[in-house]
């Protein structure tokens, strides 16, 4: 049975979802890099701690917001196209 193009297209293959994924993955890698830097530093730096334990996790948790918004918009667009 041939399927139409809309059913084969992923909801996450759009610019907004890609931006959200990049933000979340970048926050994840930044968190671990800053965590290693904070744990291995000989002198404590409060700014590295703020970046490690507050800012980087915020990007990890806020990155999926545009990812979901892009999927929602793509779903709405597919529903309008199919009728």
FENDAFEN-V275711 format. One record per backbone hydrogen bond with DSSP energy under -0.5 kcal/mol. NH is the residue of the N-H (numbers start at 1). CO is the residue of the C=O. E is the energy in kcal/mol with one decimal. If there is no record, write none. Layout:
# FENDAFEN-V275711
nh=NH co=CO e=E
nh=NH co=CO e=E
This chain:
# FENDAFEN-V275711
nh=7 co=4 e=-0.6
nh=8 co=4 e=-0.8
nh=8 co=5 e=-0.5
nh=9 co=5 e=-1.3
nh=13 co=10 e=-0.9
nh=14 co=12 e=-1.3
nh=18 co=14 e=-2.1
nh=19 co=15 e=-2.2
nh=20 co=16 e=-2.0
nh=21 co=17 e=-2.2
nh=22 co=18 e=-2.4
nh=23 co=19 e=-2.3
nh=24 co=20 e=-2.3
nh=25 co=21 e=-2.7
nh=26 co=22 e=-2.5
nh=27 co=23 e=-2.2
nh=28 co=24 e=-2.0
nh=29 co=25 e=-2.4
nh=30 co=26 e=-2.4
nh=31 co=27 e=-2.3
nh=32 co=28 e=-1.9
nh=33 co=29 e=-2.3
nh=34 co=30 e=-2.9
nh=35 co=31 e=-2.4
nh=36 co=32 e=-2.2
nh=37 co=33 e=-2.2
nh=38 co=34 e=-2.6
nh=39 co=35 e=-2.4
nh=40 co=36 e=-2.0
nh=41 co=37 e=-0.8
nh=49 co=45 e=-1.6
nh=50 co=46 e=-2.1
nh=51 co=47 e=-2.3
nh=52 co=48 e=-2.7
nh=53 co=49 e=-2.8
nh=54 co=50 e=-1.6
nh=55 co=50 e=-1.7
nh=56 co=51 e=-2.5
nh=58 co=54 e=-1.0
nh=59 co=55 e=-1.6
nh=60 co=56 e=-1.8
nh=61 co=57 e=-2.4
nh=62 co=58 e=-2.2
nh=63 co=59 e=-1.5
nh=64 co=60 e=-0.5
nh=65 co=62 e=-1.0
nh=66 co=62 e=-0.7
nh=67 co=63 e=-1.1
nh=68 co=64 e=-2.7
nh=69 co=65 e=-2.4
nh=70 co=66 e=-2.5
nh=71 co=67 e=-1.7
nh=72 co=68 e=-2.5
nh=73 co=69 e=-2.5
nh=74 co=70 e=-2.3
nh=75 co=71 e=-2.3
nh=76 co=72 e=-2.3
nh=77 co=73 e=-2.3
nh=78 co=74 e=-2.4
nh=79 co=75 e=-2.3
nh=80 co=76 e=-2.0
nh=81 co=77 e=-2.0
nh=82 co=78 e=-1.9
nh=83 co=79 e=-1.0
